[in-house]
Amino acid sequence: MRHRSAIAATALAVAGALLAGCGGSGDSGSGKSTVTMWTYPVIADDKQNHAYWDEQVAAFEKANPKNDVKVEIFPWANRDEALTTALAGGKGPDVAYLIPDQVPKYAPNIEPFDRYMTPAAKQAYRPAAIQAATVDGKLMDAPLLMSTEPLVCNKKVFDAVGETRYPTTWDELLAMAPEFKAKGYDITTYNGDATGSLNISFYPLLWEAGGDVFSKDGKSVTFDSPAGVKALTFLKKLVDGGYVEKAPITKTSPNIEQTRIAQNKVACSWQHLPGDVQQYWGKENVHVVGQFKDVKQVGYGTVGGLSIFKKAGDKDAAAKWINFVTAKAQMDAYDKKAGFFSPLAGNDLYADDPVMSAMEKTLDQVDVGPLVPKARDVMGVLAPEIQAALIGKKSPEDALRDAAKEAKFMTG
């Protein structure tokens, strides 16, 4: 058995088990080098997930008889706490699956991957994937998958309203909103729950307006710019006009089946994936518009990759394993089983699926969010201020200015 599933009630319980039982690579006592990898249920079906990794480990070990691999599968919950604690105790893995907003946090512990990836292999990736894996000019992981969250619209709602055009820009969305409201539909939705990720909600609008969260050096915030004010003002127009449901702006987001999205009362969303809505809308009614646009056409997406930690006993063996897993054939199989997209340029996996194929066309326009260690902390101070503006307690200018003042003490 080359993997295990770990379930823990709390992060402390997970971390305690890891510190007690996990080790790094090195001589396993049989003259072989052992590589330990931590990953998560990226393939949602547990049996398929385990079967995939069993197959990859067996194939790799057959081709590399001097190497053993142990793939350990842990739950998504509390993964950062568990990994941080294990690394601090010297008991973490050699390789781990990370997403971009984790990479800056673990960068001091990560072995840059540049020397393990050939120039040809690097060129084969989409530029957006390599950019997401790069911190301070160093490649911190090997991209394994991509996601994208473009604007999707409900054809059933558009048919009910009698509208045949789909909005591609802010102005078009706002122009259509009164028509949909008159028929009892929300033009879009905004989940402003402060515990959620601004990467999915507000930041896409900020990027589309031409702004960004941080300065290029990551040492100061820049969301309190004219672009930031424009993005928040756009949201406020949607709220003040009654074009979005108000409850999700300040309350914890309910399960999707309890929302107007599930009731077929929302026209479009940049915060929901086709997989989230198609069971309620019907796949035939899911229309992928593309990345939303103001002065820029961009949306959120992520890149999952595999990183080597500096504590790895045999970094060459760890890199060999990563390069095996991220070879095109293996990566294609993994991405399709998981329902994600290939980070390789021009590598379309879903030509026979109209919805997924349309999603693939947006991959080169994704932004993975800030690659700054304090990015999540800054979200924590910005989200409540966005809420304050949307419910009328502050102007957009004041809300962003106040958030920037508080964020300054985190980044300065």
C-alpha positions in Angstrom: 0.0 0.0 0.0 1.5 3.3 -1.1 -0.9 5.8 0.3 -3.0 6.5 3.3 -6.1 8.5 4.1 -5.9 10.6 7.2 -8.9 12.1 8.9 -8.6 14.3 12.0 -11.1 16.2 14.0 -8.8 19.2 14.5 -5.6 20.6 13.2 -3.8 19.7 16.4 -4.8 16.1 16.1 -3.6 16.0 12.5 -0.3 17.7 13.3 0.3 15.4 16.3 -0.2 12.3 14.2 2.1 13.7 11.5 4.9 14.5 13.9 4.7 11.1 15.4 4.5 9.1 12.2 5.9 10.9 9.2 9.4 11.1 7.9 11.3 12.3 4.9 13.1 10.6 2.1 16.3 8.8 2.4 17.6 5.2 2.7 14.6 3.0 3.6 16.9 0.3 4.9 16.8 -1.7 1.7 19.3 0.5 -0.1 16.4 2.4 -1.8 15.6 6.1 -1.7 12.1 6.8 -0.4 10.1 9.8 -1.5 7.1 10.8 0.6 4.4 13.0 -1.0 1.4 14.6 0.6 -1.6 15.4 -1.5 -5.3 15.8 -1.1 -8.6 14.7 -2.7 -8.2 16.5 -6.0 -9.9 13.6 -7.6 -13.1 13.8 -5.6 -14.0 10.1 -5.9 -12.0 8.5 -3.1 -11.6 5.1 -4.9 -10.5 6.7 -8.1 -8.1 9.0 -6.3 -6.4 6.1 -4.5 -6.4 3.9 -7.6 -4.8 6.7 -9.7 -1.9 7.1 -7.3 -1.4 3.4 -6.8 -1.1 3.1 -10.5 1.4 5.9 -10.8 3.6 4.7 -7.9 3.7 1.2 -9.4 4.7 2.4 -12.8 7.3 4.8 -11.4 8.9 2.2 -9.1 9.0 -0.4 -12.0 10.9 2.1 -14.1 13.1 3.3 -11.1 13.8 0.2 -9.0 16.1 2.2 -6.7 13.3 4.5 -5.6 10.2 4.0 -3.4 7.4 6.5 -3.3 4.8 6.9 -0.5 1.8 9.0 -1.5 -0.1 10.1 1.6 -3.6 11.5 1.1 -4.9 14.0 3.7 -8.2 15.9 4.0 -8.4 19.5 2.7 -9.5 20.7 6.1 -6.7 22.2 8.2 -4.1 21.3 5.7 -2.0 24.4 6.2 -1.9 24.0 10.0 -0.9 20.3 9.6 1.8 21.0 7.0 3.3 24.0 8.9 3.5 22.0 12.1 5.0 19.0 10.5 7.7 21.0 8.6 8.6 22.9 11.8 9.1 19.6 13.5 11.3 18.2 10.7 8.7 15.5 10.0 7.1 16.9 6.9 7.0 15.4 3.4 9.5 15.6 0.7 6.9 16.7 -1.9 3.6 18.3 -1.5 0.7 19.5 -3.6 0.3 23.3 -3.2 -1.7 26.1 -4.8 -0.4 29.6 -5.5 -1.5 31.4 -2.4 0.3 28.8 -0.3 3.6 28.9 -2.1 4.8 32.3 -0.8 4.2 31.1 2.8 6.2 28.0 2.3 8.8 29.5 0.0 11.6 29.5 2.6 11.1 25.8 2.9 10.8 25.0 -0.8 13.7 23.9 -3.1 13.4 25.9 -6.3 12.5 23.6 -9.2 14.4 25.5 -12.0 17.3 23.1 -12.2 15.0 20.1 -12.4 12.9 21.4 -15.3 14.4 21.6 -18.8 13.9 24.7 -20.9 11.8 22.7 -23.3 9.5 21.5 -20.5 9.1 25.0 -19.1 8.3 26.4 -22.6 5.5 23.8 -23.0 3.5 25.3 -20.1 1.0 28.1 -20.5 2.7 31.4 -19.4 -0.1 31.9 -16.8 0.8 28.5 -15.2 4.5 29.3 -15.0 3.8 32.8 -13.6 1.7 31.3 -10.9 4.5 28.9 -9.9 7.1 31.6 -9.8 8.1 33.7 -6.7 11.0 36.2 -6.7 12.0 34.9 -10.1 12.3 31.3 -8.9 10.1 28.4 -10.1 8.7 27.0 -6.9 6.8 24.0 -8.2 5.9 22.0 -11.3 2.3 22.8 -12.4 0.0 19.9 -12.5 -3.4 21.3 -13.2 -5.3 24.6 -13.8 -8.8 25.9 -13.1 -10.7 28.9 -14.4 -13.8 30.8 -13.2 -15.2 32.8 -16.1 -18.6 34.4 -16.3 -21.3 31.7 -16.8 -25.0 32.5 -17.6 -28.3 30.5 -17.3 -29.8 30.2 -20.8 -33.1 29.3 -19.2 -33.3 32.7 -17.5 -32.3 34.5 -20.6 -35.0 32.7 -22.6 -37.6 33.6 -19.9 -36.6 37.3 -20.2 -36.5 37.1 -24.0 -32.9 38.2 -24.1 -30.7 36.6 -26.7 -27.4 38.5 -26.0 -25.1 37.6 -23.1 -23.1 40.3 -21.3 -19.4 40.3 -21.8 -18.6 43.7 -20.1 -19.6 45.5 -16.9 -21.5 48.1 -18.9 -23.5 45.4 -20.8 -24.4 43.7 -17.5 -25.6 46.9 -15.9 -27.6 47.8 -19.0 -29.4 44.5 -18.9 -30.0 44.5 -15.2 -33.3 46.5 -15.1 -34.9 44.2 -17.7 -34.1 41.1 -15.7 -35.2 42.7 -12.4 -38.6 43.6 -13.9 -39.1 39.9 -14.7 -38.1 38.8 -11.2 -34.5 37.8 -11.8 -31.2 38.9 -10.4 -28.7 39.8 -13.1 -25.9 38.3 -11.0 -24.9 37.4 -7.4 -22.3 38.6 -5.0 -21.2 36.4 -2.1 -19.5 38.9 0.3 -19.1 36.5 3.2 -16.0 37.8 5.0 -14.8 34.2 5.5 -14.7 33.6 1.8 -11.9 34.3 -0.6 -11.7 37.6 -2.4 -9.9 35.9 -5.2 -13.3 34.6 -6.3 -15.5 37.6 -5.5 -13.9 41.1 -5.5 -10.4 40.6 -6.9 -11.6 39.7 -10.4 -13.4 43.0 -10.6 -10.3 44.8 -9.3 -8.1 43.2 -12.0 -10.7 43.9 -14.7 -10.7 47.5 -13.8 -6.9 47.5 -14.3 -5.9 47.4 -10.7 -4.2 45.0 -8.4 -4.1 44.1 -4.7 -0.4 44.7 -4.1 2.4 46.6 -5.6 4.8 44.6 -7.9 7.3 44.2 -5.1 4.5 43.0 -2.7 5.5 45.5 0.0 2.4 47.7 -0.1 -1.3 47.4 -1.0 -2.7 49.1 -4.1 -6.4 48.2 -4.0 -7.3 51.7 -2.8 -6.6 53.0 -6.3 -9.0 54.6 -8.8 -9.4 51.0 -10.2 -10.3 49.7 -6.8 -12.9 52.5 -6.3 -14.3 51.8 -9.8 -14.7 48.1 -9.0 -16.4 48.7 -5.7 -18.6 51.4 -7.2 -19.7 48.9 -9.8 -20.6 46.4 -7.1 -22.5 49.1 -5.2 -24.5 50.0 -8.3 -25.6 46.3 -8.5 -26.6 46.3 -4.8 -28.3 49.7 -4.8 -30.2 48.9 -7.9 -31.6 45.7 -6.4 -30.0 43.7 -9.1 -28.4 41.2 -6.7 -29.8 39.5 -3.6 -28.7 41.4 -0.6 -28.5 38.7 2.1 -25.3 36.9 0.7 -23.4 40.3 0.9 -23.1 40.1 4.7 -24.2 36.7 5.7 -22.4 33.4 5.6 -23.1 31.9 2.2 -25.8 29.1 2.5 -25.5 25.8 0.6 -26.1 26.4 -3.1 -29.3 24.4 -3.0 -30.8 27.2 -0.8 -29.8 30.0 -3.1 -31.5 31.9 -5.9 -28.8 30.3 -8.2 -30.4 26.9 -7.5 -33.9 28.4 -8.0 -33.0 29.5 -11.5 -33.5 33.2 -10.4 -30.0 34.4 -11.3 -28.9 35.2 -14.8 -25.1 35.1 -14.6 -22.3 34.5 -12.1 -18.5 34.8 -12.0 -18.5 33.1 -8.6 -19.9 29.7 -9.6 -18.5 27.0 -11.8 -20.6 25.1 -14.4 -20.2 22.0 -12.2 -21.8 23.9 -9.3 -24.9 25.0 -11.2 -25.6 22.5 -13.9 -27.6 20.1 -11.7 -30.0 23.0 -11.1 -29.9 24.7 -14.5 -29.4 21.7 -16.7 -26.1 21.4 -18.5 -27.8 22.4 -21.8 -28.6 25.8 -20.1 -25.0 26.5 -18.9 -23.5 29.2 -21.2 -19.9 30.0 -20.7 -19.4 33.6 -21.7 -15.7 33.9 -20.9 -13.7 36.0 -18.6 -15.6 39.2 -17.6 -14.3 42.5 -18.9 -14.0 46.2 -18.1 -10.6 47.7 -19.2 -9.1 44.2 -19.0 -10.5 40.7 -19.7 -9.4 38.5 -16.8 -10.8 36.2 -14.1 -9.7 34.0 -11.3 -8.2 30.6 -11.7 -5.7 28.5 -9.8 -2.8 26.3 -10.6 -2.1 23.2 -8.5 1.5 22.1 -8.5 4.1 19.8 -6.8 6.9 21.3 -4.7 10.0 19.8 -3.2 10.9 20.8 0.3 14.5 21.7 1.2 14.5 19.0 3.9 14.0 16.2 1.4 16.7 13.6 1.8 17.0 12.9 -1.9 16.0 15.9 -3.9 17.0 14.3 -7.2 14.7 11.3 -6.5 11.9 13.7 -5.5 12.3 15.7 -8.7 12.4 12.5 -10.8 9.0 11.5 -9.3 7.5 15.0 -9.9 8.7 15.0 -13.5 7.2 11.5 -14.0 3.8 12.6 -12.6 3.8 15.8 -14.6 4.7 14.1 -17.9 1.9 14.8 -20.4 0.3 11.4 -20.4 0.1 11.1 -16.7 -1.0 14.7 -16.2 -3.7 14.5 -18.8 -5.2 11.4 -17.1 -5.1 13.1 -13.7 -6.6 16.3 -14.9 -9.5 14.6 -16.7 -10.3 12.4 -13.7 -10.2 15.4 -11.4 -12.3 17.6 -13.8 -9.5 20.2 -14.1 -7.6 21.6 -17.1 -4.1 21.1 -18.4 -1.5 23.7 -17.7 0.3 22.8 -20.9 -0.1 25.4 -23.7 -2.7 24.4 -26.4 -3.4 21.1 -24.7 -7.2 20.9 -24.8 -8.6 17.9 -23.0 -12.4 18.5 -23.6 -13.0 19.0 -27.3 -16.0 16.8 -27.1 -17.6 18.7 -24.2 -19.1 22.2 -25.2 -19.0 23.6 -21.7 -15.6 22.4 -20.7 -14.1 23.3 -24.1 -15.4 26.8 -23.7 -13.8 26.9 -20.2 -10.5 25.8 -21.7 -10.5 28.9 -24.0 -10.3 31.2 -20.9 -7.2 29.6 -19.3 -4.7 32.1 -20.7 -6.7 35.0 -19.1 -6.6 33.8 -15.5 -5.0 35.5 -12.5 -4.3 33.2 -9.5 -4.3 36.0 -7.0 -1.6 37.7 -5.0 1.6 35.7 -4.5 2.5 37.5 -1.3 2.9 35.9 2.2 0.4 38.3 3.8 -2.2 37.9 1.1 -4.7 36.0 3.3 -4.3 38.5 6.2 -5.0 41.4 3.9 -8.2 39.7 2.7 -9.2 39.6 6.4 -9.1 43.4 6.7 -10.4 44.2 3.2 -13.5 42.0 3.2 -15.4 43.7 6.1 -14.7 47.1 4.5 -16.2 46.0 1.2 -19.3 44.9 3.1 -19.5 48.3 4.8 -19.5 50.0 1.5 -22.1 47.7 -0.1 -24.5 48.2 2.8 -24.0 52.0 2.8 -22.1 52.5 6.0 -19.1 53.9 4.1 -18.3 55.3 0.7 -16.2 53.0 -1.6 -13.3 55.5 -1.3 -13.4 55.5 2.5 -13.8 51.8 2.8 -10.8 51.1 0.6 -8.7 53.8 2.3 -9.5 52.4 5.8 -8.6 48.9 4.7 -5.4 50.1 3.2 -4.4 51.9 6.4 -4.9 48.7 8.4 -3.2 46.5 5.8 -0.1 48.9 5.9 0.9 47.5 9.3 0.9 44.0 7.8 3.0 44.7 4.7 5.2 47.6 5.7 
